[in-house]
Amino acid sequence: MTITRRDFLRGAGVFVGAYAVGDVRCTASASTMPMAMPVRTGAATLAAPKVPLINPTSLARFVDPLPVPSVARATQQCADPANPGHTLPCYRIEMRACKVRLHRDIPATPLWGYAGQFPGPTIEARRGEPLMVEWVNALPAKHFLPIDHTLHGAEKGQPEVRAVTHVHGARASAGADGFPEDWYTPGHSALYRYANGQDAATLWYHDHAMGITRLNIYAGLFGAYIVRDAEEQALNLPTGDYDIPLMLCDRFVAQDGQLYYPVSDDPDAPWVMQCNGNLVLLNGKLFPYLEVEPRRYRLRLINVANTRFFDLSLSHDQAMQQVASDQGLLPAPLERARIELYPAERAEVVIDFSSFAGKSLQLRHESLGILEFRVRDNGHRDTSAVPTSLRPVARIDPASAVQNRILTLNETDDANGNAMTMLLDGKRWSDPVTETPRQHSVETWSFVNLTGDAHPIHLHLVRFQVIDRRPFDLFAWNAHRKLVFTGPPLPPEAQELGWKDTVRADPGMVTRIAMRFEGEPGRYVWHCHFLEHEDNEMMRPFELLPAHS
């Protein structure tokens, strides 16, 4: 049987089956998606790397300590553009090439990193206290990953190396949001002001350059951005050394340490619909260990993968207490045996190691142990707590919406039937802007998923609430563009009852969210956070208009 590029692109965000790479045969599983989600099968032989890829079963487990990203420090005071005569702490963070040891037994891997680190340094902010960041492009002039010049924004006339930083989840002004077309080349920088006018939450920053976001993030351009506030601090959750960001991603790495990004069998159009590596990294390490005390720890789980879905659990049937999601605290702690994270989603969990002194347990992705906790008692007393109530989350009444938008998630083939483009509401990036909410207004957006895949949909600027998901008749929609529901609405899952900025839109479902468009007027974007999709037209601008006078 001949497997075409189209068969590969018909995959459901995962590789299903096996494919040959050099002399290593890698297998990937459909179980990287939720069991309730239909998975379309298909496999393809990818262009092989020059050196065989590392097989994860060949690596020694838990021989490297888990790195904890350094905390960024302000280097100077900058004039505050919003308040003449005032200054703000200013951070200068360079994007630079670097080499990182991902594992004791792997040669150093060439990467790109903020401040030359992988992940980049953690930026810590406080609610209501603005800061400035100068994002400096100090990268080489040539990209080391395969650019597809057929994609919009990545044409041959564009510079190979371009970057612009977006703080995911930040209520930033349009000029500081990292608009995909506001990229700049090596030797240039952008100075952004972040007001931090939002609740405490785990955010993250990453590159957002048009047409090459998937490559720049895969190369290593991401880091954590944590907003704190007094109300959260008063809860006495674990803090300091016991509050750790944990950034999860996956990669293909060759036996010589080189990063490998999969490409299609068409050298003129190397884009692929998904990238699911066979190696899982935590804060830039493969199979690390973390020495912990027999007490509570707060882990800020951040999925920074291109398309990988993580299904996380602890060994020994140990439960986790989830205390926050994308945009901050849940109303109350939620005991969970498993944490599911789509790309860009976050979950803050508290793990109590008090009954494991002298023992170890593992964090698992599916059935694979990816991080070992080694519990060592050093006599420190645990004074932290997990209160029964965290922060009220007033629900938005959908009836208060001034606009109820129905927006489709689409897939299209090209004229030859051998490639796929994913679209939002059937439109491309360059089509006229059609979503124009008013400042301070409430809207509901209903994502009608006409594809066979689940998509993590992210809106810049705003936080939102999940209202419901509801099955619909695809044939009625295709015939009459009419929503005919085939079942009752399903309420948000318990972990979705806080504020979100990324939502899983399931196939065959209408996923409805509600939000108030707080923030400064200007042009922002919304997109699928499967990076391969967003780079190939599954991203649209929206225009926030001033409030009615």
C-alpha positions as CSV (number, residue, x, y, z in Angstrom):
1,M,0.0,0.0,0.0
2,T,1.3,3.4,-0.9
3,I,0.9,6.0,1.8
4,T,0.6,9.5,0.5
5,R,1.2,12.9,2.1
6,R,-2.6,13.4,2.3
7,D,-2.9,10.2,4.4
8,F,-0.4,11.7,6.8
9,L,-2.2,15.0,7.0
10,R,-5.4,13.2,7.7
11,G,-4.0,12.1,11.1
12,A,-5.7,13.3,14.2
13,G,-3.0,15.3,15.8
14,V,-1.0,12.2,16.6
15,F,1.0,9.6,14.7
16,V,-0.9,6.4,14.7
17,G,1.1,3.4,13.8
18,A,4.8,3.2,13.2
19,Y,7.3,5.0,10.9
20,A,10.9,4.4,10.1
21,V,13.6,7.0,11.0
22,G,17.1,5.9,10.2
23,D,17.7,2.6,11.9
24,V,15.3,3.4,14.8
25,R,11.6,2.4,14.5
26,C,9.4,4.8,16.5
27,T,5.9,4.0,17.5
28,A,3.3,6.5,18.5
29,S,-0.1,5.9,20.1
30,A,-3.6,7.1,19.4
31,S,-4.0,7.3,23.2
32,T,-2.4,10.7,23.3
33,M,-6.0,12.0,22.7
34,P,-9.0,11.5,25.1
35,M,-10.7,8.2,24.8
36,A,-14.0,9.9,24.0
37,M,-12.6,11.6,20.9
38,P,-12.6,9.9,17.5
39,V,-9.2,9.4,16.0
40,R,-8.7,9.2,12.3
41,T,-5.9,6.8,11.5
42,G,-3.1,7.3,9.0
43,A,0.7,6.9,8.9
44,A,3.5,8.1,6.7
45,T,7.2,7.7,6.2
46,L,8.7,11.1,7.0
47,A,11.9,12.5,5.6
48,A,14.5,10.8,7.8
49,P,17.1,12.7,9.8
50,K,20.7,12.4,8.8
51,V,21.4,10.6,12.1
52,P,19.1,8.1,13.7
53,L,16.7,9.4,16.4
54,I,17.0,8.5,20.0
55,N,14.7,5.8,21.2
56,P,13.4,6.7,24.6
57,T,13.6,3.1,25.9
58,S,17.4,3.4,25.4
59,L,17.8,6.2,28.0
60,A,18.6,5.7,31.6
61,R,15.8,7.0,33.8
62,F,16.0,9.6,36.5
63,V,19.7,10.3,36.4
64,D,19.5,14.1,36.0
65,P,18.0,16.6,38.5
66,L,15.0,18.6,37.4
67,P,16.1,22.1,36.4
68,V,14.1,25.0,37.9
69,P,14.2,28.0,35.6
70,S,16.0,31.0,37.0
71,V,13.9,34.1,38.0
72,A,14.5,37.1,35.7
73,R,15.8,40.2,37.3
74,A,15.1,43.8,36.2
75,T,18.3,45.4,34.9
76,Q,17.3,49.0,35.0
77,Q,14.5,51.5,35.3
78,C,12.7,52.6,32.2
79,A,10.4,55.6,31.6
80,D,6.8,54.6,31.9
81,P,5.1,55.5,28.6
82,A,1.7,55.5,30.3
83,N,2.8,57.9,33.1
84,P,5.2,60.6,32.1
85,G,7.7,61.3,34.8
86,H,7.5,57.8,36.3
87,T,9.7,54.8,35.8
88,L,9.2,51.1,35.8
89,P,11.4,48.1,36.4
90,C,12.8,47.0,33.0
91,Y,13.9,43.5,32.0
92,R,16.2,42.9,29.0
93,I,15.8,39.4,27.7
94,E,17.8,38.3,24.6
95,M,16.7,35.4,22.4
96,R,20.0,33.6,21.7
97,A,21.4,30.4,20.3
98,C,22.5,28.0,23.0
99,K,23.5,24.4,23.7
100,V,21.7,22.4,26.3
101,R,22.2,18.9,27.8
102,L,18.8,17.3,27.7
103,H,20.0,14.1,29.3
104,R,23.3,12.9,30.8
105,D,23.9,10.5,28.0
106,I,23.0,12.8,25.1
107,P,25.5,15.3,23.5
108,A,24.5,18.9,24.0
109,T,21.6,19.9,21.7
110,P,21.7,23.2,19.8
111,L,18.6,25.3,20.6
112,W,17.3,28.8,20.8
113,G,16.3,30.2,24.2
114,Y,15.3,33.4,25.9
115,A,18.4,34.6,27.8
116,G,20.1,31.6,26.2
117,Q,18.1,29.3,28.5
118,F,15.7,26.4,27.8
119,P,13.1,27.1,29.1
120,G,13.7,30.9,29.5
121,P,13.8,32.6,32.8
122,T,10.6,32.9,34.8
123,I,9.2,36.5,35.0
124,E,7.5,37.2,38.3
125,A,5.0,40.0,38.5
126,R,2.4,41.4,40.9
127,R,-1.1,42.4,40.1
128,G,-1.4,46.1,39.4
129,E,2.4,46.7,39.3
130,P,3.5,47.3,35.7
131,L,6.8,46.3,34.3
132,M,8.7,46.7,31.0
133,V,10.4,44.0,29.0
134,E,12.8,44.6,26.1
135,W,12.7,41.4,24.0
136,V,15.9,41.4,22.0
137,N,16.4,39.3,18.9
138,A,20.0,38.1,19.1
139,L,19.5,35.0,17.1
140,P,21.6,33.8,14.1
141,A,20.6,35.0,10.7
142,K,19.7,31.5,9.4
143,H,17.1,29.2,10.8
144,F,18.1,25.6,11.6
145,L,14.6,24.1,11.2
146,P,12.7,23.6,7.9
147,I,10.7,26.6,6.8
148,D,7.8,26.0,4.5
149,H,7.8,29.0,2.1
150,T,4.3,28.1,0.8
151,L,2.7,29.2,4.1
152,H,1.3,32.7,4.5
153,G,3.8,35.0,6.1
154,A,6.8,32.7,5.5
155,E,7.3,33.4,1.8
156,K,10.8,33.2,0.3
157,G,11.0,37.0,0.4
158,Q,10.7,37.1,4.2
159,P,13.8,36.9,6.4
160,E,14.4,33.4,7.7
161,V,14.8,34.4,11.3
162,R,12.0,36.6,12.7
163,A,10.6,36.8,16.2
164,V,7.9,38.5,18.3
165,T,7.0,37.6,21.9
166,H,3.5,37.0,23.1
167,V,2.7,36.6,26.8
168,H,0.0,34.0,26.7
169,G,-2.9,35.0,29.0
170,A,-1.7,38.5,29.6
171,R,-4.2,41.4,29.5
172,A,-1.7,43.4,27.4
173,S,-2.3,46.4,25.1
174,A,-2.5,45.6,21.4
175,G,1.0,47.2,20.9
176,A,2.5,44.8,23.5
177,D,0.6,41.7,22.7
178,G,3.0,40.2,20.2
179,F,0.9,40.5,17.0
180,P,2.2,37.9,14.6
181,E,3.0,40.4,11.9
182,D,5.0,42.7,14.3
183,W,8.1,40.5,14.0
184,Y,11.6,41.8,13.9
185,T,14.9,40.4,12.7
186,P,18.3,39.7,14.5
187,G,19.8,42.9,15.7
188,H,16.5,44.5,16.6
189,S,14.3,44.5,19.7
190,A,10.8,45.5,21.0
191,L,10.1,47.2,24.3
192,Y,6.7,46.1,25.8
193,R,4.8,47.4,28.8
194,Y,2.8,44.9,30.8
195,A,0.2,46.4,33.2
196,N,-0.4,43.1,35.0
197,G,-3.9,44.3,35.8
198,Q,-5.3,40.8,36.4
199,D,-5.7,38.1,39.0
200,A,-2.8,35.9,40.1
201,A,-2.2,33.2,37.4
202,T,0.3,31.1,35.7
203,L,1.0,32.6,32.3
204,W,3.7,31.9,29.8
205,Y,5.6,33.7,27.1
206,H,6.6,32.4,23.7
207,D,7.4,33.4,20.1
208,H,4.5,34.3,17.8
209,A,6.0,35.1,14.5
210,M,3.7,34.6,11.5
211,G,4.3,31.3,9.6
212,I,7.1,30.0,11.8
213,T,5.7,30.0,15.4
214,R,5.8,26.2,15.4
215,L,9.5,26.2,14.5
216,N,10.6,29.0,16.9
217,I,8.8,27.4,19.9
218,Y,10.1,24.0,18.9
219,A,13.6,25.5,18.8
220,G,13.1,26.6,22.5
221,L,11.6,30.0,22.6
222,F,9.3,29.9,25.7
223,G,9.3,30.6,29.4
224,A,6.9,31.1,32.4
225,Y,5.3,34.4,33.5
226,I,3.8,34.3,36.9
227,V,1.4,36.9,38.2
228,R,0.9,37.0,42.0
229,D,-1.5,39.0,44.2
230,A,-2.2,39.6,47.9
231,E,-5.4,37.6,47.9
232,E,-3.7,34.5,46.7
233,Q,-0.8,35.0,49.0
234,A,-3.2,35.1,52.0
235,L,-4.4,31.6,51.2
236,N,-1.0,30.2,52.4
237,L,-0.6,27.8,49.5
238,P,3.0,26.4,49.1
239,T,5.4,29.2,48.0
240,G,9.1,29.9,47.6
241,D,11.1,26.7,46.9
242,Y,7.9,24.7,47.2
243,D,6.3,26.5,44.2
244,I,7.7,25.2,41.0
245,P,6.8,25.8,37.3
246,L,6.8,22.6,35.3
247,M,6.9,23.2,31.5
248,L,6.1,20.0,29.5
249,C,6.9,19.5,25.9
250,D,8.0,16.8,23.5
251,R,10.8,16.6,20.9
252,F,12.6,14.3,18.4
253,V,16.3,14.3,19.1
254,A,19.0,12.5,17.0
255,Q,21.7,10.4,18.6
256,D,24.2,13.2,18.0
257,G,22.0,15.6,20.0
258,Q,20.6,17.5,17.1
259,L,16.9,18.5,17.2
260,Y,14.8,17.0,14.5
261,Y,11.5,18.5,13.3
262,P,9.4,16.2,11.1
263,V,8.8,17.2,7.5
264,S,6.5,15.9,4.7
265,D,7.8,14.0,1.7
266,D,7.5,17.2,-0.4
267,P,10.7,19.2,-0.1
268,D,9.0,22.3,-1.5
269,A,6.2,22.1,1.1
270,P,7.6,20.5,4.2
271,W,4.7,21.6,6.6
272,V,3.1,18.7,8.5
273,M,-0.2,18.9,10.3
274,Q,1.2,17.8,13.7
275,C,4.4,17.2,15.6
276,N,4.4,14.7,18.4
277,G,7.9,13.8,19.5
278,N,8.8,10.5,21.1
279,L,10.7,12.2,24.0
280,V,8.9,14.1,26.8
281,L,10.9,16.9,28.4
282,L,10.2,18.6,31.8
283,N,11.8,22.0,32.1
284,G,14.2,20.9,29.4
285,K,15.2,17.5,30.8
286,L,14.4,14.0,29.8
287,F,13.4,11.7,32.7
288,P,14.6,14.0,35.5
289,Y,14.3,13.5,39.2
290,L,13.4,16.1,41.9
291,E,14.3,15.7,45.6
292,V,11.4,16.9,47.7
293,E,10.6,17.1,51.4
294,P,7.6,15.3,53.0
295,R,5.3,18.2,52.7
296,R,3.1,20.0,50.2
297,Y,4.4,21.3,46.9
298,R,2.7,23.5,44.3
299,L,3.5,22.5,40.7
300,R,2.5,24.9,37.9
301,L,1.9,22.5,35.0
302,I,2.2,24.2,31.6
303,N,1.8,22.4,28.3
304,V,4.1,24.1,25.9
305,A,4.1,21.3,23.3
306,N,3.3,21.9,19.6
307,T,0.4,19.4,19.5
308,R,1.0,16.9,22.3
309,F,-1.9,16.2,24.7
310,F,-0.6,15.3,28.2
311,D,-2.5,12.8,30.5
312,L,-0.7,13.2,33.8
313,S,-1.1,11.1,37.0
314,L,1.0,10.0,40.0
315,S,2.1,6.5,40.9
316,H,0.8,4.8,44.1
317,D,-2.7,6.2,43.2
318,Q,-1.7,9.4,44.9
319,A,-4.2,12.2,44.2
320,M,-3.5,15.8,43.3
321,Q,-5.4,18.9,44.5
322,Q,-5.9,21.2,41.5
323,V,-6.1,24.8,42.8
324,A,-6.0,26.8,39.5
325,S,-6.4,26.6,35.8
326,D,-5.3,28.9,32.9
327,Q,-6.3,32.3,34.4
328,G,-6.0,31.7,38.1
329,L,-7.6,30.1,41.1
330,L,-10.6,27.7,40.9
331,P,-13.5,28.4,43.3
332,A,-12.4,25.5,45.4
333,P,-9.7,22.8,45.3
334,L,-10.5,19.8,43.1
335,E,-9.1,16.4,43.9
336,R,-7.9,14.7,40.8
337,A,-6.3,11.4,39.9
338,R,-5.5,12.6,36.4
339,I,-4.7,16.0,34.9
340,E,-5.4,16.4,31.1
341,L,-3.7,19.3,29.4
342,Y,-4.0,20.4,25.8
343,P,-1.4,22.6,24.3
344,A,-1.2,26.0,26.1
345,E,-3.4,24.9,29.0
346,R,-2.2,25.2,32.5
347,A,-3.1,23.5,35.8
348,E,-1.7,24.3,39.2
349,V,-1.7,21.4,41.5
350,V,-0.7,20.8,45.1
351,I,0.9,17.4,45.9
352,D,1.3,16.3,49.5
353,F,4.4,14.1,50.0
354,S,4.1,13.9,53.8
355,S,3.3,10.2,53.8
356,F,6.2,9.3,51.5
357,A,9.3,10.1,53.6
358,G,12.2,7.9,52.4
359,K,10.3,6.8,49.4
360,S,9.8,7.9,45.8
361,L,6.9,8.2,43.4
362,Q,6.6,9.2,39.8
363,L,4.7,11.7,37.6
364,R,3.4,9.8,34.7
365,H,2.3,10.7,31.2
366,E,-0.2,7.9,30.4
367,S,1.7,4.9,31.8
368,L,5.2,6.2,31.3
369,G,7.0,7.6,34.3
370,I,8.5,11.0,33.2
371,L,9.6,12.5,36.5
372,E,10.7,10.9,39.8
373,F,10.1,12.6,43.2
374,R,12.5,11.5,45.8
375,V,11.2,12.3,49.3
376,R,13.9,13.2,51.8
377,D,13.0,14.4,55.3
378,N,15.2,17.3,56.4
379,G,13.2,18.3,59.4
380,H,11.6,21.4,57.9
381,R,8.1,22.1,59.1
382,D,5.3,22.5,56.6
383,T,3.2,25.6,57.4
384,S,1.3,25.7,54.1
385,A,-2.3,24.8,53.6
386,V,-4.9,24.1,51.0
387,P,-8.1,25.9,52.1
388,T,-11.5,24.6,51.3
389,S,-12.4,27.8,49.5
390,L,-10.0,29.6,47.1
391,R,-11.5,32.6,45.2
392,P,-15.1,33.3,44.1
393,V,-15.7,33.1,40.3
394,A,-18.8,34.9,39.5
395,R,-20.5,33.3,36.5
396,I,-21.2,35.4,33.4
397,D,-24.9,35.2,32.4
398,P,-25.0,34.3,28.7
399,A,-28.2,36.2,28.5
400,S,-26.2,39.4,29.1
401,A,-24.3,39.0,25.9
402,V,-24.8,41.7,23.3
403,Q,-23.5,39.4,20.6
404,N,-23.7,35.7,20.1
405,R,-21.2,34.6,17.5
406,I,-21.3,31.3,15.7
407,L,-17.9,30.4,14.4
408,T,-16.9,27.2,12.6
409,L,-13.7,25.2,12.7
410,N,-13.1,23.9,9.2
411,E,-10.7,21.9,7.2
412,T,-10.0,22.2,3.4
413,D,-8.0,20.3,0.8
414,D,-6.1,22.0,-2.0
415,A,-7.0,21.7,-5.6
416,N,-5.0,18.5,-5.9
417,G,-6.5,16.9,-2.8
418,N,-3.1,16.2,-1.3
419,A,-2.8,18.9,1.4
420,M,-5.0,20.3,4.2
421,T,-5.6,23.7,5.6
422,M,-7.4,24.3,8.8
423,L,-9.5,27.4,9.0
424,L,-11.6,29.5,11.5
425,D,-15.1,30.3,10.3
426,G,-14.0,29.4,6.8
427,K,-11.7,32.4,6.5
428,R,-8.0,32.9,6.0
429,W,-5.7,35.3,8.0
430,S,-5.7,37.9,5.3
431,D,-9.5,38.1,4.9
432,P,-11.3,41.2,6.3
433,V,-11.7,41.3,10.1
434,T,-15.2,40.0,11.0
435,E,-15.1,39.8,14.8
436,T,-15.3,43.4,16.2
437,P,-16.5,43.3,19.8
438,R,-16.9,46.5,21.8
439,Q,-14.8,47.3,24.9
440,H,-16.4,46.2,28.1
441,S,-19.2,44.3,26.3
442,V,-20.1,40.6,26.9
443,E,-20.2,38.2,24.1
444,T,-20.7,34.5,23.6
445,W,-18.7,32.6,21.0
446,S,-19.9,29.2,19.8
447,F,-17.2,27.0,18.1
448,V,-18.9,24.6,15.7
449,N,-16.3,22.0,15.1
450,L,-16.8,20.5,11.6
451,T,-13.4,18.7,11.7
452,G,-12.5,15.2,13.1
453,D,-10.1,16.6,15.6
454,A,-10.3,18.4,18.9
455,H,-8.7,21.9,18.8
456,P,-7.4,24.0,21.7
457,I,-8.8,27.5,20.9
458,H,-7.1,30.5,22.4
459,L,-8.2,34.1,22.5
460,H,-5.7,36.8,23.2
461,L,-6.4,39.6,25.7
462,V,-9.5,38.2,27.4
463,R,-10.3,35.5,29.9
464,F,-13.5,33.6,29.4
465,Q,-15.8,31.0,30.9
466,V,-16.9,27.7,29.4
467,I,-20.7,27.6,29.2
468,D,-21.3,24.2,27.7
469,R,-20.7,21.7,24.9
470,R,-23.5,20.3,22.8
471,P,-23.6,17.7,20.0
472,F,-25.1,18.8,16.7
473,D,-26.2,17.3,13.4
474,L,-23.3,17.8,10.9
475,F,-25.4,16.9,7.9
476,A,-28.0,19.5,8.8
477,W,-25.2,22.1,9.1
478,N,-23.6,21.2,5.8
479,A,-27.0,21.2,4.0
480,H,-28.6,24.3,5.5
481,R,-25.9,25.9,7.7
482,K,-28.4,25.4,10.5
483,L,-27.6,24.2,14.0
484,V,-29.7,21.1,14.9
485,F,-28.7,19.8,18.3
486,T,-28.8,16.1,18.8
487,G,-28.4,16.0,22.6
488,P,-28.6,18.2,25.7
489,P,-25.9,20.7,26.6
490,L,-23.1,19.3,28.7
491,P,-21.9,21.6,31.5
492,P,-18.2,22.5,31.9
493,E,-16.0,19.9,33.5
494,A,-15.2,20.6,37.1
495,Q,-11.7,21.9,36.3
496,E,-13.2,24.3,33.8
497,L,-15.2,26.2,36.3
498,G,-12.5,28.9,36.8
499,W,-11.3,31.4,34.2
500,K,-9.8,30.1,31.0
501,D,-8.0,31.5,28.0
502,T,-7.7,28.2,26.0
503,V,-10.6,25.8,25.5
504,R,-10.8,22.3,24.0
505,A,-13.3,22.3,21.2
506,D,-14.3,18.7,20.6
507,P,-15.3,17.3,17.2
508,G,-19.0,17.0,16.6
509,M,-19.7,19.5,19.3
510,V,-20.6,23.1,19.7
511,T,-18.3,24.6,22.4
512,R,-19.7,27.8,23.8
513,I,-17.7,30.4,25.9
514,A,-18.6,33.8,27.4
515,M,-16.3,36.7,28.0
516,R,-16.2,40.4,28.8
517,F,-13.9,42.3,26.5
518,E,-11.9,44.1,29.1
519,G,-8.7,45.8,27.9
520,E,-7.5,48.4,25.5
521,P,-9.0,48.8,22.0
522,G,-6.9,47.5,19.2
523,R,-6.2,44.4,17.0
524,Y,-5.6,41.1,18.6
525,V,-5.8,37.4,17.4
526,W,-7.6,34.2,18.2
527,H,-6.4,30.9,16.9
528,C,-6.0,27.1,17.4
529,H,-3.0,26.4,19.7
530,F,-1.9,23.4,17.7
531,L,1.1,25.3,16.4
532,E,1.1,23.6,13.1
533,H,-2.5,24.6,12.5
534,E,-2.0,28.2,13.6
535,D,0.9,28.5,11.2
536,N,-1.2,27.4,8.3
537,E,-4.2,29.7,8.4
538,M,-6.0,28.6,11.6
539,M,-5.6,32.0,13.1
540,R,-7.7,35.2,12.7
541,P,-7.4,38.8,13.8
542,F,-10.1,40.4,15.9
543,E,-10.6,44.1,16.5
544,L,-11.6,45.4,19.9
545,L,-13.5,48.6,19.3
546,P,-13.8,51.5,21.9
547,A,-16.9,51.4,24.1
548,H,-19.9,53.3,23.0
549,S,-19.7,56.9,24.3
